[in-house]
Amino acid sequence: MGLDGRWSRIVDTLRGIRYNPLGRGAALAIKICARFTAMTPKTPTLAVEGGAPVRTQPWPVWPMYDEREERALLDVLHSRRWGTRLGVHVRAFEDEFAAFQGARYGICVPNGTLALQVALQALGVGWGDEVITSPYTFIATASAALAVGARPVFVDVDANSLNIDPALIEAAITPRTRAIAPVHIGGRPADMDAVLAAAQRHGLHVLEDACQAWGAEWRGQRVGALGDLGTFSFQSSKNITAGEAGIVVTNDEGLADLCWSLHNVGRIRDGGWYQHERLGSNLRLPEWEGAILRVQLERLPEHMQRRDANAAYLGAALAGVPGLTPLPLDPRVTRNAWHLFMVRYDARYFGGRPRGDFIAALQAEGVTPCSAGYIPLYRAPAIQHALAALDGDYTPPHLPVVEALASEIVWLAQTVLLGDTEDMDSIVEAATKIQRVWG
C-alpha cells in the first residue's frame, strides 16, 4: 500500500472512530499524511538486521519528580509523624483522590492487590463464592478473589475494547455468583451501563478494578465510584505512583467504614486502639507514600492532557500503517487514562512475521517501551493450580476473542505518551520502516 492508500486509511478510520477526544481528527490526519510523504526509503535496512535505528534518544524517564516531592518527604521526616495514625498526608490524599474520582470516601492500602482483596472482603465475598471478571488483566484481579476463598469466573472480552463483554455476563451467573469485577484495562473504561444493569437484575455487587484508570470517564463520570467499590494502584509503572500503594473508593459510607476497619486490624472509627470488632489486617499506608501521592496528583491533570493529545496524534498516524490498528474508542468513553496505548498487529501485512518479531524490530529501532502484554489469565500456571485445588481438577475455558487478541496486541507504555510530537513521529516512522521491509 502506497502513501495514497495510507492516507485513505487514516481518513476512513477517523470518519468511523474517534481517536481524538479533543476533536481534531480529520485535520490531524491530513497533517500527519503530509509529514510522512518522504518518511523512509523504499528498501531501508532494519536496525534488528544491522541498519541504523530510527531513534537513539531516550524516552521520558519515569517516575517524574521535582522539588515538590523532595519538600514533601522532608516535611514528613521532620514532623516525626511517619505513620498514618498521627500523620496528615495519607488522610488528605484519601480525601483528595476520592474527590478527584467523584467518590465520597477513600481508604489507602499498601498496593492495588490488597485494595482488591479488602474490597472483596467488604462486599462479603468469601469461601465458595464466585466473582465474574475479565481474563485479560493483571493476575491480582483473580488472585484477590482466590485469596478470600472465592473462584474467579472468566468471561470473554469485547473485541474493540479488550474489556469484559457484558453480553456474556448473564450466562456466567450461577447461584454462587456474588460480584462482577469489570476491569478498565489500560485506562479504557468497560461498558459500565451494561455491567451495572446485569448486576442490578441479579442482585450482585460491582467491584471496579480501576487500577489502570486514574481520571478515566464513562459518560462524563469518573470510574471507580460507579459500582459499589473501586480500586486503584499507585505501583511504580502507574500514571500516578509512590512506588507502591493502592486505594479503595466508594460512595457508600457503610462500605467505607468496613474497608477502613478491615485495613486497620478490625478497629472501628472513633473506637479504642485495642477495640477490635472484626478480624482485619494492618494495611495502613505510611506517610511517605501519602506525601508523594499528593504531589503526584497535582501533576496528573497536566499529564492527562499530554497523553490525550499524543494518543490522538499517534492513533491517527498508526492507522495509516498497513497491518496496525489502534483500538477504537467507545463514544461513551469520555476520557481514557491511557496507561497503555494498544495496537492490533496483523502479521499478513508484515510478511507473516509473528508479533514477537515485530516487537523486537520495533525495540531495535529505538521504540523500547513496547511489549506483548498479558496472556489470558486462565492460562497462567498460578491460576490453573489454584483453581485445580478448589475444584479437584481444572480445564481452562476456550474464550475465542481474548485468545485471538492476546496474540495480536502490542502495548506502548504510558511514558511514551508523555513525549512530544517528534517522539510520536518516530514510532510511526519505525513501524512504517518495518512494514515496508517485511510487507
Phi, psi and omega in degrees: 000126180277187182299319180299320179295320179293321177300314180300321182293320177300310183297315179299319181295314183291335176293327184259341186228132180270090178286331189255105180293348179267357171081032182247021195306299189295314179297324179296319180299316180296318179299317181296316180301317180296323181296328186257019181296330179231051189291303185219156177293166184293324184233066178286164173262125181293148179298325180293343179251015175107358180279177179283135179289157178297321182219151175234349182287152182286159173274165178307135182280139180230141000283162177261144177206166174212200185296341180293316176296321179298314179297319182297317180292320178293324177300317178295315181303310185288336180289338186062011176255084189266345180255163185294328187303316183254353184276178182237338190286317180296315180297319179295317179295321177305314180292316184292316181288320177302315179296321178301324180268004179078026179248161180270332187227148174218141179230114182279143177223173186294337180195172181292328178299313179290332174299316177297318182293315178298318181298316179298318178297319180296329179278000178081016179282131183205206187303129177086351180280167177234143178236119180276131183206182181271145174276350183255086184192172175293152186302333184300329180302319179273321184293330177296320177296315179297326181295333178262008176093005182265168183248120174288134177246118187269132178244141183299165186259163173281135186293335183272339187239340188066012172266167181307137179276108186295338179293343182258358186294312188296329178292340181267354182284134176231175176300342181268354182292130181244332185205157171246132181239082176292146178247129176270080193291132179067008184096006181262112184300141173287170179286087186287334176301309184288322179297312181295323179295317179296318180296319180295319180297331186246008176066040183252153174281156174238120175247114179276121169273094182253030186294351176236021194227042178296121178081357179292149186229140172242115183053041176083357178251135181287142185286165181106323180250012178278326176267197179291317179218154175224149182234146179225153179241147177235036179293170192303325184278351191282161186294341171223125192218149168235022186092300172212137173174164176206171179208147170251131177239154181195161171257001183262114183298320180297316178293324178297316179296322180293316176299318179299317179295315181297327182273354184234049178046040173080007176290166174241152179302137180066010176272179179284159182297328180254024177262101183249110186268344180205167175285133177211190180228161174275095181242026181290146181266132177294160182295332181304311180295319180300320181295316179295316184297327179297320178289317179301322179295325177298325183278340188300316181303320177297316179295324179298317179296319180293318179295319178303310183295316181290324178295321178296313180297311183293320179298317179295321183287315181292336176297342178269000177265116181305131178092356177242127182228106174299145179296135180285157177264135168292129181300342177281348174278102183273350169200134175257137180283343178054047169290329176228139168256116188248136182230139174274134181252125179250107186297338182299332180270002180234039177064023180079005180294137179292161182304321180302323177294319180296316180297317178298319179292320179296317178296321179296330178282358177106359177268073189285329183279056178227153183201177182271342177081203189282157161261160175303133188300329182290354175261355178286128182306320182299319180289319179299316180296317182294318180290326176296324178293326178285319189261349186086338177196157179212125174248114182301142176288165171247108180251104194295324184291311181292327177299316181290312185292324181296340178266355184246336189286139172242129178264140163244130185290158183299333181295331177302320185283000174265003177280198179246183183300323179296326176295317178296319178301322183293328176294314180295318179298318180295316180295319180295318179301314181295318182294323180293325180284318185269334189286000000 
